[in-house]
Amino acid sequence: MARGGYTYIMTNKARGVLYIGVTADLVARLLQHRNGTGSIFCKKYGLTQLVLAEHHDDISFAIAREKALKAWKREWKIRLIEESNPDWRDISDLIL
């Protein structure tokens, strides 16, 4: 049986540096990013704000979505975030 997963976008400020990731356990991954152990990139740029999270029923769909999002132009990523989170609010409080 396939496990679900999440694609997510982290940032340091509105329209700041963006990080796109995929995980099966979003809570654990957010805590890793906050503790500076999630990724070298996030630690380097201080990316601690979750601005977008998408749930997928199958982890393979989450991985495919992550790859697709990483190939997008920056303005498309910004538009995607602003469609659901126009104020670039840190939504991790909804998850943690």
C-alpha positions as CSV (number, residue, x, y, z in Angstrom):
1,M,0.0,0.0,0.0
2,A,1.4,3.4,-1.0
3,R,1.8,6.1,1.6
4,G,0.7,9.6,1.1
5,G,3.0,12.6,1.1
6,Y,3.3,16.4,0.9
7,T,4.9,18.9,-1.3
8,Y,5.7,22.2,0.4
9,I,7.3,25.6,0.0
10,M,9.4,27.3,2.6
11,T,10.6,30.9,2.6
12,N,12.3,33.5,4.8
13,K,9.9,36.4,3.9
14,A,7.2,37.4,1.4
15,R,8.6,36.9,-2.1
16,G,11.9,35.9,-0.6
17,V,14.1,32.8,-1.2
18,L,11.9,29.7,-2.0
19,Y,12.6,26.1,-1.2
20,I,10.4,23.3,-2.6
21,G,10.4,20.0,-0.8
22,V,8.6,16.7,-0.5
23,T,8.0,14.6,2.6
24,A,5.9,11.8,4.0
25,D,5.8,13.4,7.4
26,L,5.3,17.2,7.2
27,V,5.3,17.9,10.9
28,A,8.7,16.1,11.4
29,R,10.1,17.8,8.3
30,L,9.0,21.3,9.5
31,L,10.7,20.7,12.9
32,Q,13.9,19.7,11.1
33,H,13.9,22.9,9.1
34,R,13.2,24.9,12.2
35,N,16.1,23.2,14.0
36,G,18.4,23.8,11.1
37,T,18.7,20.1,10.3
38,G,16.2,19.9,7.4
39,S,18.4,21.0,4.6
40,I,21.7,22.9,4.2
41,F,19.9,25.3,1.8
42,C,17.1,26.2,4.3
43,K,19.6,26.7,7.1
44,K,21.9,28.9,4.9
45,Y,19.0,31.2,3.9
46,G,17.0,31.0,7.2
47,L,13.9,29.4,5.5
48,T,11.6,28.7,8.4
49,Q,8.2,29.9,7.1
50,L,5.9,27.4,5.5
51,V,3.8,29.2,2.9
52,L,2.3,26.3,0.9
53,A,1.6,22.7,1.6
54,E,-0.2,20.2,-0.7
55,H,-1.2,16.7,0.4
56,H,-1.1,13.8,-2.0
57,D,-2.6,10.4,-1.4
58,D,0.5,8.7,-2.9
59,I,4.1,9.6,-2.2
60,S,4.9,9.1,-5.9
61,F,2.5,11.8,-6.8
62,A,4.1,14.1,-4.3
63,I,7.5,13.4,-5.7
64,A,6.3,14.1,-9.3
65,R,4.7,17.3,-8.1
66,E,7.9,18.4,-6.4
67,K,9.9,17.8,-9.6
68,A,7.3,19.7,-11.7
69,L,7.2,22.7,-9.3
70,K,11.0,22.9,-9.3
71,A,10.9,23.3,-13.1
72,W,8.4,26.1,-12.9
73,K,9.4,29.8,-13.4
74,R,9.7,31.8,-10.2
75,E,6.7,34.0,-11.0
76,W,4.5,30.8,-11.4
77,K,5.6,29.7,-8.0
78,I,4.8,33.1,-6.5
79,R,1.4,33.1,-8.2
80,L,0.7,29.6,-6.8
81,I,1.5,30.7,-3.3
82,E,-0.4,33.9,-3.5
83,E,-3.6,32.1,-4.8
84,S,-4.0,30.4,-1.5
85,N,-1.8,32.5,0.8
86,P,-1.8,36.1,-0.5
87,D,-0.3,37.5,2.7
88,W,2.6,35.0,2.7
89,R,1.5,34.0,6.2
90,D,3.5,31.2,7.9
91,I,0.9,28.3,7.9
92,S,3.0,26.0,10.0
93,D,0.8,26.8,13.0
94,L,-2.0,25.0,11.1
95,I,0.1,21.9,11.0
96,L,2.3,21.9,14.1
